[in-house]
């Protein structure tokens, strides 16, 4: 009888372990998107590096060093920082302190460099006398507020 009780205990433990193990596996296999916690740019998780590298046709080392991912609803979006590329929220203000300072120092300038406006601005800037003027939009913004052209869907 003692062996029978021990066998039932071991069998019960095995059944509980077998029932719990698949739950852990399923939770670990959840997709990155959609997930509200991933709606803002974050470094690329190791399991997504190859997919982001393929989407941008760049080396995986570039992705590990200078790329970001975020969710736009159910879509996984990727961005990598290159020359003058911004992966964070676009600057949509029509008054920028750096542009104002540039125009005070360079009245009438036909253009204001990104070193004065920042790389996140979406406007073409000029100086009217010593006042900075935001012109036409040169970088459209996506519904989440990021420069649309800097982000790609990652499959």
Backbone as CSV, one residue per row, in Angstrom:
resi,resn,N_x,N_y,N_z,CA_x,CA_y,CA_z,C_x,C_y,C_z
1,UNK,0.823,-1.191,0.000,0.000,0.000,0.000,0.871,1.261,0.000
2,UNK,1.981,1.202,0.736,2.884,2.343,0.817,3.453,2.683,-0.568
3,UNK,3.824,1.652,-1.335,4.356,1.870,-2.687,3.290,2.439,-3.611
4,UNK,2.081,1.991,-3.419,0.963,2.483,-4.233,0.732,3.975,-3.973
5,UNK,0.748,4.408,-2.722,0.554,5.826,-2.368,1.688,6.673,-2.933
6,UNK,2.901,6.165,-2.865,4.052,6.905,-3.402,3.946,7.028,-4.923
7,UNK,3.514,5.964,-5.568,3.342,5.972,-7.027,2.292,6.999,-7.424
8,UNK,1.200,7.105,-6.666,0.142,8.083,-6.957,0.683,9.496,-6.768
9,UNK,1.480,9.727,-5.737,2.069,11.048,-5.483,2.983,11.447,-6.641
10,UNK,3.827,10.510,-7.074,4.748,10.788,-8.183,3.965,11.047,-9.464
11,UNK,2.946,10.263,-9.718,2.113,10.450,-10.906,1.417,11.804,-10.859
12,UNK,0.893,12.168,-9.688,0.234,13.477,-9.535,1.200,14.613,-9.811
13,UNK,2.430,14.524,-9.297,3.450,15.545,-9.532,3.766,15.651,-11.021
14,UNK,3.889,14.499,-11.674,4.189,14.486,-13.113,3.068,15.138,-13.910
15,UNK,1.826,14.885,-13.545,0.697,15.486,-14.255,0.651,16.995,-14.049
16,UNK,0.893,17.456,-12.835,0.909,18.898,-12.562,2.048,19.558,-13.320
17,UNK,3.229,18.946,-13.309,4.383,19.492,-14.029,4.096,19.558,-15.524
18,UNK,3.501,18.520,-16.077,3.181,18.494,-17.509,2.141,19.549,-17.851
19,UNK,1.214,19.802,-16.957,0.172,20.798,-17.223,0.726,22.212,-17.150
20,UNK,1.674,22.472,-16.258,2.235,23.814,-16.075,3.273,24.128,-17.145
21,UNK,4.063,23.178,-17.555,5.137,23.412,-18.518,4.650,24.036,-19.815
22,UNK,3.554,23.548,-20.443,3.113,24.188,-21.673,2.681,25.640,-21.448
23,UNK,2.166,25.982,-20.289,1.756,27.359,-20.026,2.957,28.285,-20.056
24,UNK,4.067,27.846,-19.496,5.280,28.666,-19.509,5.771,28.864,-20.936
25,UNK,5.762,27.830,-21.729,6.207,27.907,-23.114,5.322,28.858,-23.910
26,UNK,4.013,28.774,-23.735,3.087,29.637,-24.457,3.312,31.096,-24.092
27,UNK,3.500,31.388,-22.821,3.720,32.771,-22.385,5.001,33.326,-22.989
28,UNK,6.043,32.515,-23.100,7.317,32.974,-23.638,7.230,33.227,-25.137
29,UNK,6.293,32.592,-25.823,6.195,32.714,-27.272,5.277,33.852,-27.713
30,UNK,4.820,34.678,-26.786,3.927,35.788,-27.134,4.621,36.736,-28.117
31,UNK,3.914,37.267,-29.091,4.532,38.201,-30.042,4.867,39.542,-29.374
32,UNK,5.818,40.254,-29.939,6.222,41.561,-29.412,5.076,42.561,-29.540
33,UNK,4.342,42.485,-30.647,3.208,43.381,-30.890,1.960,42.548,-31.104
34,UNK,0.790,43.027,-30.764,0.540,44.310,-30.113,0.814,44.224,-28.614
35,UNK,1.357,45.293,-28.087,1.631,45.388,-26.662,1.816,46.867,-26.338
36,UNK,0.939,47.424,-25.544,0.995,48.850,-25.201,2.312,49.215,-24.527
37,UNK,2.940,48.272,-23.855,4.221,48.533,-23.202,5.340,48.757,-24.223
38,UNK,5.108,48.375,-25.470,6.123,48.526,-26.519,5.749,49.620,-27.522
39,UNK,4.939,50.565,-27.124,4.495,51.624,-28.037,5.536,52.723,-28.234
40,UNK,6.554,52.768,-27.388,7.612,53.771,-27.540,8.903,53.067,-27.960
41,UNK,9.798,53.778,-28.638,11.027,53.148,-29.122,11.864,52.535,-27.997
42,UNK,12.372,51.332,-28.275,13.249,50.620,-27.345,14.324,49.910,-28.164
43,UNK,15.445,49.624,-27.524,16.497,48.860,-28.197,15.912,47.545,-28.706
44,UNK,16.448,47.040,-29.772,15.928,45.832,-30.418,16.263,44.598,-29.567
45,UNK,15.242,43.851,-29.161,15.507,42.604,-28.429,16.293,41.634,-29.306
46,UNK,17.114,40.810,-28.679,17.997,39.888,-29.409,17.249,39.018,-30.414
47,UNK,16.040,38.577,-30.071,15.311,37.691,-30.984,14.722,38.417,-32.190
48,UNK,14.803,39.742,-32.225,14.284,40.502,-33.367,15.389,41.146,-34.209
49,UNK,16.634,41.037,-33.777,17.757,41.685,-34.478,17.823,41.269,-35.943
50,UNK,17.745,39.989,-36.238,17.856,39.508,-37.625,16.731,40.061,-38.491
51,UNK,15.517,40.107,-37.977,14.373,40.620,-38.752,14.529,42.101,-39.051
52,UNK,14.987,42.879,-38.076,15.182,44.319,-38.291,16.321,44.542,-39.285
53,UNK,17.396,43.787,-39.154,18.520,43.902,-40.099,18.061,43.608,-41.520
54,UNK,17.225,42.599,-41.681,16.716,42.249,-43.011,15.809,43.350,-43.546
55,UNK,14.973,43.934,-42.697,14.052,44.987,-43.143,14.798,46.200,-43.685
56,UNK,15.952,46.515,-43.088,16.723,47.678,-43.520,17.916,47.305,-44.394
57,UNK,18.118,46.016,-44.609,19.243,45.509,-45.387,20.564,46.064,-44.865
58,UNK,20.726,45.914,-43.542,21.962,46.331,-42.880,22.490,45.171,-42.056
59,UNK,23.720,45.299,-41.625,24.356,44.281,-40.805,23.717,44.225,-39.415
60,UNK,23.674,43.044,-38.833,23.078,42.876,-37.508,23.790,43.709,-36.447
61,UNK,25.086,43.951,-36.607,25.826,44.775,-35.640,25.283,46.199,-35.624
62,UNK,24.888,46.712,-36.794,24.294,48.048,-36.878,22.995,48.083,-36.083
63,UNK,22.200,47.046,-36.226,20.921,46.968,-35.525,21.149,46.927,-34.014
64,UNK,22.093,46.114,-33.574,22.356,46.019,-32.131,22.839,47.348,-31.565
65,UNK,23.603,48.102,-32.346,24.198,49.349,-31.853,23.307,50.575,-32.015
66,UNK,22.475,50.609,-33.059,21.804,51.872,-33.362,20.403,51.727,-33.930
67,UNK,19.662,50.742,-33.484,18.297,50.573,-33.996,17.308,50.493,-32.842
68,UNK,16.054,50.750,-33.195,14.972,50.740,-32.221,13.758,50.057,-32.837
69,UNK,12.909,49.524,-31.984,11.627,48.971,-32.414,10.527,49.522,-31.518
70,UNK,9.309,49.507,-32.061,8.119,49.908,-31.307,6.918,49.273,-31.979
71,UNK,5.821,49.239,-31.257,4.583,48.711,-31.825,3.692,49.865,-32.253
72,UNK,3.138,49.758,-33.426,2.095,50.667,-33.909,0.879,49.763,-34.086
73,UNK,0.146,49.599,-33.001,-0.935,48.621,-32.996,-0.337,47.236,-33.054
74,UNK,-0.749,46.434,-34.019,-0.229,45.072,-34.163,1.036,45.017,-35.013
75,UNK,1.435,46.134,-35.601,2.615,46.157,-36.462,3.887,46.416,-35.663
76,UNK,4.933,45.643,-35.959,6.249,45.874,-35.404,6.957,46.838,-36.341
77,UNK,7.382,47.964,-35.808,8.054,48.980,-36.602,9.510,49.078,-36.158
78,UNK,10.411,49.304,-37.116,11.831,49.428,-36.818,12.401,50.710,-37.382
79,UNK,13.427,51.228,-36.720,14.127,52.440,-37.156,15.588,52.263,-36.775
80,UNK,16.488,52.708,-37.646,17.879,52.736,-37.202,18.439,54.118,-37.449
81,UNK,19.254,54.546,-36.500,19.802,55.895,-36.501,20.931,55.951,-37.517
82,UNK,20.785,56.834,-38.474,21.823,57.075,-39.454,22.082,58.569,-39.471
83,UNK,22.704,59.055,-40.502,22.959,60.489,-40.603,21.636,61.247,-40.609
84,UNK,21.443,62.098,-39.642,20.264,62.965,-39.523,18.941,62.238,-39.325
85,UNK,18.960,60.962,-38.944,17.714,60.230,-38.722,17.351,60.245,-37.241
86,UNK,16.090,60.502,-36.976,15.567,60.550,-35.618,14.569,59.419,-35.433
87,UNK,14.746,58.634,-34.379,13.843,57.510,-34.111,12.868,57.818,-32.978
88,UNK,12.870,59.044,-32.490,11.973,59.400,-31.393,10.911,60.367,-31.900
89,UNK,10.066,60.858,-31.037,8.946,61.724,-31.453,9.454,62.886,-32.310
90,UNK,8.664,63.217,-33.309,8.991,64.330,-34.201,8.767,65.649,-33.470
91,UNK,9.541,66.638,-33.830,9.395,67.983,-33.276,8.440,68.763,-34.181
92,UNK,7.250,69.025,-33.684,6.226,69.688,-34.492,5.981,71.138,-34.076
93,UNK,6.737,71.617,-33.098,6.553,73.025,-32.687,6.971,73.956,-33.821
94,UNK,6.270,75.064,-33.930,6.575,76.055,-34.957,7.448,77.178,-34.410
95,UNK,7.876,77.054,-33.180,8.810,77.995,-32.559,9.878,77.162,-31.865
96,UNK,11.122,77.356,-32.259,12.223,76.608,-31.655,13.296,77.584,-31.172
97,UNK,13.743,77.446,-29.940,14.765,78.350,-29.400,16.038,78.386,-30.250
98,UNK,16.482,77.232,-30.742,17.695,77.187,-31.565,17.529,77.934,-32.881
99,UNK,16.360,77.815,-33.494,16.087,78.523,-34.745,16.015,80.020,-34.501
100,UNK,15.390,80.408,-33.399,15.292,81.825,-33.042,16.686,82.408,-32.837
101,UNK,17.528,81.700,-32.109,18.899,82.171,-31.869,19.676,82.291,-33.176
102,UNK,19.483,81.324,-34.079,20.177,81.364,-35.371,19.794,82.622,-36.140
103,UNK,18.505,82.926,-36.173,18.038,84.087,-36.933,18.501,85.404,-36.318
104,UNK,18.614,85.463,-35.027,19.145,86.673,-34.381,20.598,86.887,-34.768
105,UNK,21.342,85.779,-34.912,22.750,85.872,-35.299,22.944,85.953,-36.810
106,UNK,21.936,85.502,-37.590,22.035,85.453,-39.054,20.752,85.985,-39.686
107,UNK,20.407,87.252,-39.455,19.126,87.781,-39.959,18.995,87.608,-41.474
108,UNK,17.784,87.218,-41.898,17.507,87.072,-43.326,18.037,85.786,-43.939
109,UNK,18.574,84.888,-43.156,19.115,83.631,-43.683,18.021,82.850,-44.400
110,UNK,18.356,82.297,-45.576,17.377,81.555,-46.370,17.144,80.141,-45.841
111,UNK,18.019,79.669,-44.980,17.811,78.359,-44.373,18.454,78.343,-42.988
112,UNK,17.904,77.493,-42.140,18.444,77.324,-40.793,18.926,75.881,-40.702
113,UNK,20.181,75.658,-40.349,20.707,74.287,-40.311,20.115,73.457,-39.168
114,UNK,20.151,72.147,-39.363,19.645,71.241,-38.330,20.435,71.356,-37.031
115,UNK,21.655,71.834,-37.118,22.414,72.025,-35.887,21.732,73.067,-35.000
116,UNK,20.929,73.940,-35.589,20.182,74.950,-34.826,18.753,74.489,-34.522
117,UNK,18.118,73.806,-35.462,16.715,73.393,-35.261,16.594,72.054,-34.546
118,UNK,17.628,71.234,-34.655,17.562,69.861,-34.161,17.143,68.956,-35.316
119,UNK,17.421,67.674,-35.184,17.155,66.716,-36.263,15.736,66.179,-36.260
120,UNK,14.948,66.551,-35.261,13.594,66.018,-35.148,12.527,66.931,-35.751
121,UNK,12.905,68.147,-36.153,11.905,69.066,-36.700,11.368,68.556,-38.030
122,UNK,10.107,68.860,-38.291,9.483,68.396,-39.528,9.382,69.507,-40.568
123,UNK,9.818,70.722,-40.204,9.638,71.882,-41.080,10.933,72.307,-41.752
124,UNK,10.780,73.002,-42.869,11.862,73.707,-43.535,11.873,75.101,-42.914
125,UNK,12.991,75.508,-42.352,13.070,76.767,-41.609,13.839,77.836,-42.376
126,UNK,13.364,79.092,-42.279,14.048,80.254,-42.829,13.992,81.382,-41.797
127,UNK,14.726,82.433,-42.072,14.696,83.615,-41.210,14.037,84.766,-41.966
128,UNK,13.076,85.391,-41.351,12.496,86.618,-41.886,13.034,87.707,-40.971
129,UNK,13.991,88.443,-41.506,14.772,89.373,-40.698,15.437,88.572,-39.576
130,UNK,15.107,88.877,-38.324,15.741,88.133,-37.230,14.758,87.164,-36.537
131,UNK,13.692,86.783,-37.252,12.666,85.891,-36.706,12.654,84.576,-37.487
132,UNK,12.626,83.460,-36.742,12.578,82.129,-37.367,11.157,81.837,-37.833
133,UNK,11.060,81.313,-39.070,9.755,81.003,-39.642,9.741,79.532,-40.082
134,UNK,8.766,78.783,-39.563,8.588,77.388,-39.977,7.861,77.388,-41.312
135,UNK,8.469,76.771,-42.312,7.863,76.704,-43.638,7.082,75.425,-43.837
136,UNK,7.196,74.880,-45.032,6.435,73.667,-45.359,6.961,72.458,-44.601
137,UNK,6.083,71.472,-44.424,6.466,70.211,-43.794,7.323,69.427,-44.783
138,UNK,8.506,69.042,-44.345,9.406,68.275,-45.206,9.542,66.820,-44.739
139,UNK,9.029,66.528,-43.548,9.053,65.164,-43.033,7.687,64.847,-42.425
140,UNK,6.821,64.141,-43.155,5.499,63.791,-42.623,5.605,62.942,-41.354
141,UNK,4.610,63.075,-40.515,4.559,62.380,-39.234,3.497,61.282,-39.293
142,UNK,3.797,60.136,-38.686,2.816,59.049,-38.641,1.795,59.313,-37.525
143,UNK,0.733,58.527,-37.443,-0.312,58.773,-36.435,0.186,58.748,-34.985
144,UNK,1.318,58.099,-34.731,1.852,58.053,-33.376,2.792,59.223,-33.073
145,UNK,3.088,60.057,-34.069,3.918,61.237,-33.841,5.389,61.080,-34.173
146,UNK,5.748,60.053,-34.931,7.139,59.817,-35.331,7.306,60.172,-36.810
147,UNK,8.520,60.540,-37.215,8.785,60.838,-38.623,8.531,59.554,-39.415
148,UNK,7.524,59.585,-40.258,7.053,58.392,-40.969,8.147,57.732,-41.809
149,UNK,8.948,58.514,-42.480,9.973,57.966,-43.370,11.124,57.277,-42.659
150,UNK,11.255,57.465,-41.351,12.341,56.851,-40.614,12.001,55.463,-40.071
151,UNK,10.729,55.116,-40.148,10.249,53.845,-39.584,9.754,52.919,-40.677
152,UNK,10.042,51.622,-40.540,9.596,50.600,-41.482,8.923,49.469,-40.731
153,UNK,7.950,48.859,-41.384,7.356,47.677,-40.784,8.339,46.519,-40.885
154,UNK,8.477,45.806,-39.777,9.374,44.654,-39.706,8.492,43.409,-39.718
155,UNK,8.790,42.497,-40.618,7.975,41.263,-40.717,8.758,40.073,-40.224
